[in-house]
Amino acid sequence: MANPYHLSSLLNLLIVSSPQVQIVVVKILQSMVQIAVPFEVFEEAIRVLTRDPNSLAHHILHGLKPQAKFDGSMFIKFLFNYLLSLRTKMWSPTDAGSEGLYAVSRAVAAMLRAISSAHGQAQNQTWGQLLMKETRAALLGIGELQVEEADAFFSLVAGGEYGAITAGDPALTSSDEVVSILGYSATWKPSEVLLAGKSNEEIEGIIKKLRLSPELTDPKQKAVALFYNKDAKERQEMMLLHPSSLTSLPGLDAGEALETAKLSPLMDTAVVKHLIDVLASSEGGASD
């Protein structure tokens, strides 16, 4: 697959296939980035993919005109523009997008976050610096962005995705335990009451009756999570947690997550101050 023509075929599947196939393609691409397929292969693949001026790929790369330019990498620009095109459909009242496409957009955003937070490979550092630079610039100018582009950029910040930590995401608890979120429920009971003395089959039935939602939508809801410990995989404990006790993780390595958090645009004083000013001005306008 380290051939730009083969890779261009894979990238084409990303934009023309069903949502299920697209998500698989994103996972393959992310794995290829992690094993350090040469930077030039990805860039050349985009050139091959977009050389037909009438193609959908050409429109995604050149037809969309976000404020972010991503000069320096056509691959990153293509991924971001595709993310933006999907989010635009979500916000448009006339261009309905399926729930599956929103899931694809989340997968693309997660891949870009992973690239942004990757350590070690030189190409990932180059791409990561580009993503950090554009994300910081976007957050500092958030008031001038269209809502679709603002949404896309917020999704590049860990925990900034619409719905914040959602079903399937890893998270860190206030006790420094890594968990996987199963969903949110307002019909929860304390775990010792909910699960005590129950068989695996009974627990499965109880979980189904909790009426889990993938996102936090009600202040009465609690997060239903599965404890994860890579050194004690036999421990599969379901936990009920207050959403405020959870911190988003870009991966299951807490040490790497800490390093990533230090590099987050939200650790930038200028960015945080600007976002607070935007919120304050919005609240002032609403009260008027």
ZIMOJO-V979511 format. One record per backbone hydrogen bond with DSSP energy under -1.0 kcal/mol. CO is the residue of the C=O (numbers start at 0). NH is the residue of the N-H. If there is no record, write none. Layout:
[[CO;NH] [CO;NH]]
//
This chain:
[[0;2] [2;6] [3;7] [4;8] [5;9] [6;10] [7;11] [8;12] [9;13] [11;15] [12;16] [17;21] [18;22] [19;23] [20;24] [21;25] [22;26] [23;27] [24;28] [25;29] [26;30] [27;31] [28;32] [29;33] [30;34] [31;36] [32;35] [37;40] [37;41] [38;42] [39;43] [40;44] [41;45] [42;46] [43;47] [44;48] [45;49] [51;54] [54;58] [55;59] [56;60] [57;61] [58;62] [58;63] [69;72] [72;76] [73;77] [74;78] [75;79] [76;80] [77;81] [78;82] [79;83] [80;84] [81;85] [82;86] [83;87] [84;88] [85;89] [86;90] [87;91] [97;101] [98;102] [99;103] [100;104] [101;105] [102;106] [103;107] [104;108] [105;109] [106;110] [107;111] [108;112] [109;113] [110;114] [111;115] [112;116] [120;124] [121;125] [122;126] [123;127] [124;128] [125;129] [126;130] [127;131] [128;132] [129;133] [130;134] [131;135] [132;136] [133;137] [134;138] [135;139] [136;140] [138;141] [140;143] [145;149] [146;150] [147;151] [148;152] [149;153] [150;154] [152;155] [153;156] [156;159] [160;163] [165;168] [168;180] [169;248] [170;178] [171;246] [172;175] [176;172] [177;227] [178;170] [179;225] [180;167] [182;223] [183;212] [184;221] [189;192] [189;193] [190;194] [194;197] [198;202] [199;203] [200;204] [201;205] [202;206] [203;207] [204;208] [207;210] [212;183] [213;166] [217;220] [221;184] [222;240] [223;181] [223;182] [224;238] [225;179] [228;231] [231;234] [236;226] [238;224] [240;222] [241;244] [242;245] [246;171] [252;256] [253;257] [254;258] [255;259] [256;260] [257;261] [263;266] [264;267] [267;271] [268;272] [269;273] [270;274] [271;275] [272;276] [273;277] [274;278] [275;279] [276;280] [277;281] [278;282] [279;283] [280;284] [281;285] [282;286] [283;287]]
//
